[in-house]
Amino acid sequence: MYNKFNAFTYQLIISLCRFYPLKKKVFIQKILDYCWEDWTAFRAEVAMKELDEQIEEIHVAWNREQNEKQKPIYSEEKPDGSEAQKLLGGSMRLTSPWISDKHEPSS
């Protein structure tokens, strides 16, 4: 666990250094040295949370993609003229999209 105050102090000093030349001051450098470990732990935690969110988004996208690929393919043949097929229609099939049947009409 890290000290949040130290992490905040380090981040604040680094932000201020963009506008003012504070790093040349000895006491500022000592504060940065003292707060370094807490700031790195804080940044690692933030990076890991962002990474977890990105991974979750990827998993949701993969699941959505996978569900689209899992939908069965419906096909129906025309009746061949027999009395039963005149009443009921031609034969119907549901096939899996990952199994291809050479005799199956493509949809």
DSSP file (Angstrom, degrees, kcal/mol; ACC not computed):
  #  RESIDUE AA STRUCTURE BP1 BP2  ACC     N-H-->O    O-->H-N    N-H-->O    O-->H-N    TCO  KAPPA ALPHA  PHI   PSI    X-CA   Y-CA   Z-CA
    1    1 A M              0   0    0      0, 0.0     2,-0.3     0, 0.0    41,-0.1   0.000 360.0 360.0 360.0 152.2    0.0    0.0    0.0
    2    2 A Y        -     0   0    0     36,-0.1     2,-0.7    39,-0.1     3,-0.1  -0.766 360.0-104.4-118.7 162.1    1.2    3.5   -0.6
    3    3 A N     >  -     0   0    0     -2,-0.3     4,-2.1     1,-0.2     5,-0.2  -0.788  25.6-157.4 -86.9 115.7    0.8    6.8    1.1
    4    4 A K  H  > S+     0   0    0     -2,-0.7     4,-2.6     1,-0.2     5,-0.2   0.850  91.1  55.9 -65.3 -35.2   -1.8    8.8   -1.0
    5    5 A F  H  > S+     0   0    0      2,-0.2     4,-2.7     1,-0.2    -1,-0.2   0.926 108.5  47.5 -63.4 -43.6   -0.5   12.1    0.4
    6    6 A N  H  > S+     0   0    0      2,-0.2     4,-2.6     1,-0.2    -2,-0.2   0.906 112.4  49.5 -63.5 -41.3    3.0   11.4   -0.8
    7    7 A A  H  X S+     0   0    0     -4,-2.1     4,-2.3     2,-0.2    -2,-0.2   0.918 113.0  46.8 -64.0 -42.5    1.8   10.3   -4.2
    8    8 A F  H  X S+     0   0    0     -4,-2.6     4,-2.7     2,-0.2    -2,-0.2   0.907 111.6  51.5 -64.7 -41.9   -0.3   13.5   -4.5
    9    9 A T  H  X S+     0   0    0     -4,-2.7     4,-2.6     2,-0.2     5,-0.2   0.929 110.5  48.1 -61.3 -46.0    2.7   15.6   -3.4
   10   10 A Y  H  X S+     0   0    0     -4,-2.6     4,-2.5     1,-0.2    -1,-0.2   0.937 113.5  47.4 -59.8 -47.0    5.0   14.0   -6.0
   11   11 A Q  H  X S+     0   0    0     -4,-2.3     4,-2.3     1,-0.2    -2,-0.2   0.895 111.9  50.6 -63.1 -40.1    2.3   14.5   -8.8
   12   12 A L  H  X S+     0   0    0     -4,-2.7     4,-2.6     2,-0.2    -1,-0.2   0.923 111.2  47.2 -63.6 -45.0    1.8   18.1   -7.7
   13   13 A I  H  X S+     0   0    0     -4,-2.6     4,-2.1     2,-0.2    -2,-0.2   0.920 111.8  50.4 -64.5 -42.9    5.5   18.9   -7.8
   14   14 A I  H  X S+     0   0    0     -4,-2.5     4,-0.5    -5,-0.2    -1,-0.2   0.909 111.9  48.7 -61.1 -41.0    6.0   17.3  -11.2
   15   15 A S  H >< S+     0   0    0     -4,-2.3     3,-1.0     1,-0.2     4,-0.4   0.910 111.7  48.6 -65.3 -41.7    3.0   19.3  -12.5
   16   16 A L  H >X S+     0   0    0     -4,-2.6     4,-2.4     1,-0.2     3,-1.5   0.820  99.8  67.0 -67.5 -29.8    4.4   22.5  -11.1
   17   17 A C  H 3< S+     0   0    0     -4,-2.1    -1,-0.2     1,-0.3    -2,-0.2   0.703  88.1  68.1 -65.3 -18.4    7.8   21.8  -12.6
   18   18 A R  T << S+     0   0    0     -3,-1.0    -1,-0.3    -4,-0.5    -2,-0.2   0.815 114.9  26.4 -67.5 -28.4    6.3   22.2  -16.0
   19   19 A F  T <4 S+     0   0    0     -3,-1.5    -2,-0.2    -4,-0.4    -1,-0.2   0.715 127.0  38.3-106.4 -27.8    5.8   25.9  -15.3
   20   20 A Y  S  < S-     0   0    0     -4,-2.4     2,-2.2     0, 0.0     3,-0.3  -0.960  80.1-118.5-128.5 143.6    8.6   26.7  -12.7
   21   21 A P        +     0   0    0      0, 0.0     3,-0.3     0, 0.0     4,-0.1  -0.462  60.0 140.5 -79.1  72.3   12.2   25.4  -12.5
   22   22 A L    >   +     0   0    0     -2,-2.2     3,-1.9     1,-0.2     6,-0.2   0.739  50.0  76.1 -87.2 -24.2   11.7   23.7   -9.1
   23   23 A K  T 3  S+     0   0    0     -3,-0.3    -1,-0.2     1,-0.3     6,-0.1   0.723  85.7  64.9 -64.2 -20.4   13.7   20.6   -9.6
   24   24 A K  T 3  S+     0   0    0     -3,-0.3     2,-0.3     4,-0.1    -1,-0.3   0.690  81.7  95.4 -75.9 -16.5   17.0   22.4   -9.2
   25   25 A K  S <> S-     0   0    0     -3,-1.9     4,-2.0     1,-0.1     5,-0.2  -0.585  73.7-140.2 -79.0 135.7   16.1   23.2   -5.6
   26   26 A V  H  > S+     0   0    0     -2,-0.3     4,-2.2     1,-0.2     5,-0.2   0.906  99.7  49.7 -64.2 -45.1   17.6   20.7   -3.1
   27   27 A F  H  > S+     0   0    0      1,-0.2     4,-2.0     2,-0.2    -1,-0.2   0.848 110.0  51.7 -67.9 -31.8   14.6   20.4   -0.8
   28   28 A I  H  > S+     0   0    0     -6,-0.2     4,-2.5     2,-0.2    -1,-0.2   0.909 109.5  50.4 -66.8 -41.6   12.3   19.8   -3.8
   29   29 A Q  H  X S+     0   0    0     -4,-2.0     4,-2.4     1,-0.2    -2,-0.2   0.885 109.7  50.7 -63.8 -38.0   14.6   17.0   -5.0
   30   30 A K  H  X S+     0   0    0     -4,-2.2     4,-2.3     2,-0.2    -1,-0.2   0.891 109.7  50.0 -66.6 -39.4   14.6   15.5   -1.5
   31   31 A I  H  X S+     0   0    0     -4,-2.0     4,-2.2     2,-0.2    -2,-0.2   0.931 111.6  48.8 -63.4 -44.2   10.8   15.6   -1.4
   32   32 A L  H  X S+     0   0    0     -4,-2.5     4,-1.0     1,-0.2    -2,-0.2   0.907 111.4  49.4 -61.5 -42.3   10.6   13.9   -4.8
   33   33 A D  H  < S+     0   0    0     -4,-2.4     4,-0.4     1,-0.2     3,-0.3   0.901 112.7  47.7 -62.5 -40.8   13.1   11.2   -3.7
   34   34 A Y  H  < S+     0   0    0     -4,-2.3     4,-0.3     1,-0.2     3,-0.3   0.863 117.5  40.9 -69.0 -36.4   11.1   10.6   -0.6
   35   35 A C  H  X S+     0   0    0     -4,-2.2     4,-2.4     1,-0.2    -1,-0.2   0.503  88.2  96.0 -91.4  -5.1    7.7   10.4   -2.4
   36   36 A W  H  X S+     0   0    0     -4,-1.0     4,-2.6    -3,-0.3     5,-0.2   0.899  83.0  47.8 -55.9 -49.2    9.0    8.4   -5.4
   37   37 A E  H  > S+     0   0    0     -4,-0.4     4,-2.0    -3,-0.3    -1,-0.2   0.895 113.2  47.9 -64.2 -40.2    8.0    4.9   -4.2
   38   38 A D  H  > S+     0   0    0     -4,-0.3     4,-2.3     2,-0.2    -1,-0.2   0.901 112.5  49.5 -66.6 -39.4    4.5    6.0   -3.2
   39   39 A W  H  X S+     0   0    0     -4,-2.4     4,-2.9     2,-0.2    -2,-0.2   0.908 110.2  49.9 -66.4 -41.3    4.0    7.7   -6.6
   40   40 A T  H  X S+     0   0    0     -4,-2.6     4,-2.3     2,-0.2    -1,-0.2   0.893 111.4  49.3 -65.6 -37.7    5.2    4.7   -8.6
   41   41 A A  H  X S+     0   0    0     -4,-2.0     4,-2.2    -5,-0.2    -1,-0.2   0.913 112.4  48.6 -64.9 -41.7    2.8    2.5   -6.6
   42   42 A F  H  X S+     0   0    0     -4,-2.3     4,-2.4     2,-0.2    -2,-0.2   0.939 112.4  47.3 -61.5 -48.4    0.0    4.9   -7.3
   43   43 A R  H  X S+     0   0    0     -4,-2.9     4,-2.6     1,-0.2    -2,-0.2   0.876 110.8  52.4 -64.0 -37.3    0.7    5.1  -11.0
   44   44 A A  H  X S+     0   0    0     -4,-2.3     4,-2.4    -5,-0.2    -1,-0.2   0.913 109.8  49.3 -64.1 -41.4    1.0    1.3  -11.2
   45   45 A E  H  X S+     0   0    0     -4,-2.2     4,-2.1     2,-0.2    -2,-0.2   0.917 112.3  47.4 -63.6 -43.2   -2.4    1.0   -9.6
   46   46 A V  H  X S+     0   0    0     -4,-2.4     4,-2.3     1,-0.2    -2,-0.2   0.922 112.5  49.5 -63.7 -44.1   -4.0    3.5  -11.9
   47   47 A A  H  X S+     0   0    0     -4,-2.6     4,-2.3     1,-0.2    -2,-0.2   0.895 110.5  50.4 -63.4 -39.8   -2.4    1.8  -14.9
   48   48 A M  H  X S+     0   0    0     -4,-2.4     4,-2.6     2,-0.2    -1,-0.2   0.881 109.4  50.8 -67.5 -37.7   -3.7   -1.6  -13.8
   49   49 A K  H  X S+     0   0    0     -4,-2.1     4,-2.1     2,-0.2    -2,-0.2   0.920 111.7  47.7 -64.5 -42.6   -7.2   -0.3  -13.3
   50   50 A E  H  X S+     0   0    0     -4,-2.3     4,-2.2     2,-0.2    -2,-0.2   0.900 112.2  49.9 -63.6 -40.2   -7.2    1.2  -16.9
   51   51 A L  H  X S+     0   0    0     -4,-2.3     4,-2.6     2,-0.2    -2,-0.2   0.908 108.5  52.3 -64.9 -42.4   -5.8   -2.1  -18.2
   52   52 A D  H  X S+     0   0    0     -4,-2.6     4,-2.3     1,-0.2    -1,-0.2   0.896 109.5  50.0 -60.2 -40.6   -8.6   -4.0  -16.4
   53   53 A E  H  X S+     0   0    0     -4,-2.1     4,-2.1     2,-0.2    -1,-0.2   0.908 111.2  48.4 -64.6 -42.0  -11.2   -1.7  -18.0
   54   54 A Q  H  X S+     0   0    0     -4,-2.2     4,-2.2     2,-0.2    -2,-0.2   0.899 111.0  50.8 -65.2 -40.0   -9.7   -2.2  -21.5
   55   55 A I  H  X S+     0   0    0     -4,-2.6     4,-2.5     1,-0.2    -2,-0.2   0.911 109.2  51.1 -63.6 -41.8   -9.6   -6.0  -21.0
   56   56 A E  H  X S+     0   0    0     -4,-2.3     4,-2.2     1,-0.2    -1,-0.2   0.903 109.3  50.7 -62.2 -41.5  -13.3   -6.0  -19.9
   57   57 A E  H  X S+     0   0    0     -4,-2.1     4,-2.2     1,-0.2    -1,-0.2   0.901 110.4  49.7 -62.0 -41.0  -14.2   -4.0  -23.1
   58   58 A I  H  X S+     0   0    0     -4,-2.2     4,-2.8     2,-0.2    -2,-0.2   0.910 109.8  50.9 -64.6 -42.2  -12.3   -6.5  -25.2
   59   59 A H  H  X S+     0   0    0     -4,-2.5     4,-2.7     2,-0.2    -2,-0.2   0.899 109.7  50.1 -63.5 -40.2  -14.1   -9.4  -23.6
   60   60 A V  H  X S+     0   0    0     -4,-2.2     4,-2.4     2,-0.2    -1,-0.2   0.922 112.3  47.6 -63.1 -43.3  -17.5   -7.8  -24.2
   61   61 A A  H  X S+     0   0    0     -4,-2.2     4,-2.6     2,-0.2    -2,-0.2   0.910 112.4  49.3 -64.2 -42.0  -16.6   -7.2  -27.8
   62   62 A W  H  X S+     0   0    0     -4,-2.8     4,-3.0     2,-0.2    -2,-0.2   0.919 111.3  49.0 -63.5 -43.2  -15.4  -10.8  -28.2
   63   63 A N  H  X S+     0   0    0     -4,-2.7     4,-2.4     2,-0.2    -2,-0.2   0.908 111.8  48.7 -63.5 -41.4  -18.5  -12.2  -26.6
   64   64 A R  H  X S+     0   0    0     -4,-2.4     4,-1.7     2,-0.2    -2,-0.2   0.928 114.0  46.7 -62.2 -44.7  -20.7  -10.0  -28.9
   65   65 A E  H  X S+     0   0    0     -4,-2.6     4,-1.9     1,-0.2    -2,-0.2   0.912 112.0  50.6 -61.7 -44.4  -18.7  -11.2  -31.9
   66   66 A Q  H  X S+     0   0    0     -4,-3.0     4,-1.3     1,-0.2    -1,-0.2   0.883 107.8  52.8 -64.1 -40.1  -18.9  -14.8  -30.7
   67   67 A N  H  < S+     0   0    0     -4,-2.4     4,-0.5     1,-0.2    -1,-0.2   0.868 107.7  52.0 -64.3 -36.0  -22.7  -14.6  -30.3
   68   68 A E  H >< S+     0   0    0     -4,-1.7     3,-0.8     1,-0.2    -1,-0.2   0.892 110.6  47.7 -65.7 -38.8  -23.0  -13.3  -33.9
   69   69 A K  H 3< S+     0   0    0     -4,-1.9    -1,-0.2     1,-0.2    -2,-0.2   0.734 104.8  61.6 -73.5 -21.7  -20.9  -16.3  -35.2
   70   70 A Q  T 3< S+     0   0    0     -4,-1.3    -1,-0.2    -5,-0.1    -2,-0.2   0.563  73.8 115.0 -83.6  -9.2  -23.0  -18.8  -33.2
   71   71 A K  S <  S-     0   0    0     -3,-0.8     2,-0.0    -4,-0.5    -3,-0.0  -0.405  70.1-118.7 -65.7 133.9  -26.3  -18.0  -34.9
   72   72 A P        -     0   0    0      0, 0.0     2,-0.6     0, 0.0    24,-0.2  -0.332  19.5-121.8 -71.9 155.6  -27.6  -21.0  -36.8
   73   73 A I  E     -A   95   0A   0     22,-3.3    22,-2.3    -2,-0.0     2,-0.4  -0.875  23.6-151.2-100.5 123.4  -28.1  -20.8  -40.6
   74   74 A Y  E     +A   94   0A   0     -2,-0.6     2,-0.3    20,-0.2    20,-0.2  -0.778  20.6 169.4 -96.0 135.7  -31.6  -21.5  -41.8
   75   75 A S  E     -A   93   0A   0     18,-2.4    18,-2.9    -2,-0.4     2,-0.4  -0.994  14.0-166.1-144.1 150.7  -32.3  -23.0  -45.2
   76   76 A E  E     -A   92   0A   0     -2,-0.3     2,-0.2    16,-0.2    16,-0.2  -0.999  13.0-142.1-138.7 132.5  -35.3  -24.5  -46.9
   77   77 A E        -     0   0    0     14,-2.9    13,-0.4    -2,-0.4     3,-0.1  -0.622  30.5-103.4 -90.9 153.5  -35.5  -26.6  -50.1
   78   78 A K        -     0   0    0     -2,-0.2    13,-0.3    12,-0.1    -1,-0.1  -0.424  47.2 -91.3 -71.6 149.5  -38.3  -26.2  -52.6
   79   79 A P        -     0   0    0      0, 0.0    -1,-0.1     0, 0.0    11,-0.1  -0.305  26.9-141.1 -61.2 145.7  -41.0  -28.9  -52.6
   80   80 A D        -     0   0    0      9,-0.1    -2,-0.0    -3,-0.1     6,-0.0   0.401  49.2 -96.3 -92.2   3.8  -40.3  -31.8  -55.0
   81   81 A G  S    S+     0   0    0      1,-0.3     5,-0.0     2,-0.0     2,-0.0   0.318  79.6 134.3 103.7  -8.8  -43.9  -32.2  -56.1
   82   82 A S     >  -     0   0    0      1,-0.1     4,-1.8     4,-0.0    -1,-0.3  -0.320  67.2-113.2 -71.8 160.1  -45.0  -35.0  -53.8
   83   83 A E  H  > S+     0   0    0      1,-0.2     4,-1.6     2,-0.2     5,-0.2   0.891 115.4  50.9 -61.3 -42.1  -48.3  -34.7  -52.0
   84   84 A A  H  > S+     0   0    0      1,-0.2     4,-2.8     2,-0.2     5,-0.3   0.912 111.8  46.5 -64.3 -42.9  -46.7  -34.4  -48.5
   85   85 A Q  H  > S+     0   0    0      1,-0.2     4,-2.0     2,-0.2    -1,-0.2   0.778 106.5  58.8 -74.2 -24.3  -44.3  -31.7  -49.6
   86   86 A K  H  < S+     0   0    0     -4,-1.8    -1,-0.2     2,-0.2    -2,-0.2   0.900 114.6  37.8 -65.1 -38.8  -47.2  -29.8  -51.3
   87   87 A L  H  < S+     0   0    0     -4,-1.6    -2,-0.2    -5,-0.1    -1,-0.2   0.898 132.6  24.5 -77.7 -42.1  -48.9  -29.6  -47.9
   88   88 A L  H  < S-     0   0    0     -4,-2.8    -3,-0.2     1,-0.2    -2,-0.2   0.704 102.7-126.0 -99.5 -23.2  -45.9  -29.1  -45.7
   89   89 A G     <  -     0   0    0     -4,-2.0    -1,-0.2    -5,-0.3    -9,-0.1  -0.383  44.6 -41.1  97.4 176.4  -43.3  -27.5  -48.0
   90   90 A G  S    S-     0   0    0    -13,-0.4   -12,-0.1     1,-0.2     2,-0.1  -0.109  77.4 -72.1 -73.3 174.3  -39.8  -28.6  -48.7
   91   91 A S        -     0   0    0    -13,-0.3   -14,-2.9   -15,-0.1     2,-0.3  -0.387  47.8-148.3 -70.3 146.2  -37.3  -29.8  -46.1
   92   92 A M  E     -A   76   0A   0    -16,-0.2     2,-0.3    -3,-0.1   -16,-0.2  -0.859  12.7-169.3-115.5 149.4  -35.9  -27.3  -43.7
   93   93 A R  E     -A   75   0A   0    -18,-2.9   -18,-2.4    -2,-0.3     2,-0.5  -0.995  16.3-160.9-139.5 145.3  -32.4  -27.3  -42.1
   94   94 A L  E     +A   74   0A   0     -2,-0.3     2,-0.3   -20,-0.2   -20,-0.2  -0.998  24.5 179.9-118.1 123.8  -30.6  -25.4  -39.3
   95   95 A T  E     -A   73   0A   0    -22,-2.3   -22,-3.3    -2,-0.5     5,-0.1  -0.879  30.1-109.3-124.5 157.5  -26.8  -25.6  -39.6
   96   96 A S    >   -     0   0    0     -2,-0.3     3,-1.1   -24,-0.2   -26,-0.1  -0.601  22.3-132.2 -81.4 143.4  -24.0  -24.3  -37.5
   97   97 A P  T 3  S+     0   0    0      0, 0.0    -1,-0.1     0, 0.0   -27,-0.1   0.744 105.8  55.5 -69.9 -20.7  -21.9  -21.5  -39.1
   98   98 A W  T 3  S+     0   0    0    -29,-0.1     2,-0.5     1,-0.1   -28,-0.0   0.533  99.9  67.3 -89.7  -5.3  -18.7  -23.3  -38.2
   99   99 A I  S <  S-     0   0    0     -3,-1.1     2,-0.5     2,-0.0    -1,-0.1  -0.966  72.0-159.0-114.6 120.8  -19.7  -26.5  -40.0
  100  100 A S        -     0   0    0     -2,-0.5     2,-0.5    -5,-0.1     3,-0.1  -0.848   2.4-158.4-103.1 135.3  -19.9  -26.3  -43.7
  101  101 A D    >   -     0   0    0     -2,-0.5     3,-1.3     1,-0.1    -2,-0.0  -0.948  11.3-148.9-110.0 123.7  -21.9  -28.9  -45.7
  102  102 A K  T 3  S+     0   0    0     -2,-0.5    -1,-0.1     1,-0.3    -2,-0.0   0.794 100.6  48.4 -64.0 -26.2  -21.0  -29.2  -49.3
  103  103 A H  T 3  S+     0   0    0      2,-0.1    -1,-0.3    -3,-0.1    -3,-0.0   0.540  91.1  99.6 -90.2  -6.8  -24.6  -30.1  -50.2
  104  104 A E  S <  S-     0   0    0     -3,-1.3     2,-0.2     1,-0.1    -3,-0.1  -0.642  79.3-120.2 -82.9 130.7  -26.0  -27.2  -48.2
  105  105 A P        -     0   0    0      0, 0.0     2,-0.2     0, 0.0    -2,-0.1  -0.503  32.5-117.6 -68.0 137.5  -27.0  -24.1  -50.2
  106  106 A S              0   0    0     -2,-0.2   -31,-0.0     1,-0.1     0, 0.0  -0.517 360.0 360.0 -77.8 143.5  -25.1  -21.1  -49.0
  107  107 A S              0   0    0     -2,-0.2    -1,-0.1   -32,-0.0   -33,-0.0   0.409 360.0 360.0-110.5 360.0  -27.1  -18.3  -47.5
